[in-house]
Amino acid sequence: MGFEVIAKPKGGNLDKMAEKVFYESINLLGGLKKLVEYRNLTWLPSLAEAAYVVVLKNEAMKTYGEIARELGITEQTAKNIATADEEEVKRYLEGELEERPKEHIAGGIAKLAYRKLKEEGRLDAEEVEIKQEELEVLDIDWAVHVLARIKGLDFPVNKEALVERLKGLVIKGKRAEEILDKLDYPIKSPSQLLHEIKMHL
């Protein structure tokens, strides 16, 4: 998988950065194997969303309102993700806290991943943390690709608009158009879209 070196706009490619934060979050959680063992694949869509929020907030300097509009989530969700106390989430994941903190867990994980990539100077580097083949075997990178393609789309959204953005995308061996045929419209938000797609896979 070769990369072309292209002069990047300021802040680099935000989609690529969000993808990296997503993969690094998975690494922080012990890798894909661990997630599969824990059957925690259900919250990968939240992790993909959180990765985007963290990158848009810190790299594109967007407001919660702008992030909410771009990702089709509420301003409060964007804020909860961006302000999650990552140290608290880390302690929870390491088993130091008895009960689940009030923090946005996926947000905290994405913030830890972002900070690690930033400190190690890897956020802008041309490298992908998890091999594409591994992701395809596990069929989990689709959430990131769907989010990247629907960015900026106004919700609620109808089938035609989604087909326009997602056509040609293959999710777990199925054509996106095929999956979109089975959903109930209008779709109110990106999270609902990810959830509905997951239900039909």
Number of C-alpha atoms within 10 A of each C-alpha: 5 5 7 7 7 6 7 9 8 9 15 15 13 19 19 19 25 25 21 25 31 29 26 24 27 22 17 17 17 11 14 20 13 14 17 12 9 9 10 11 15 13 13 21 24 21 26 27 26 29 32 30 29 29 27 24 17 14 15 14 13 16 15 21 14 16 26 19 18 20 24 23 21 15 16 12 17 26 20 20 28 24 15 21 20 23 13 18 25 18 14 16 15 10 11 11 13 8 8 14 14 11 16 21 25 24 31 27 29 33 28 21 26 25 16 17 18 13 10 10 10 16 25 16 12 12 12 15 15 15 11 12 9 12 14 14 10 14 13 18 21 21 23 23 17 22 23 21 16 19 17 15 18 16 17 12 16 15 16 11 12 19 17 12 16 20 14 11 17 15 22 15 10 11 14 20 19 14 18 21 11 12 15 11 13 12 17 15 18 25 18 13 22 19 16 17 19 15 10 11 10
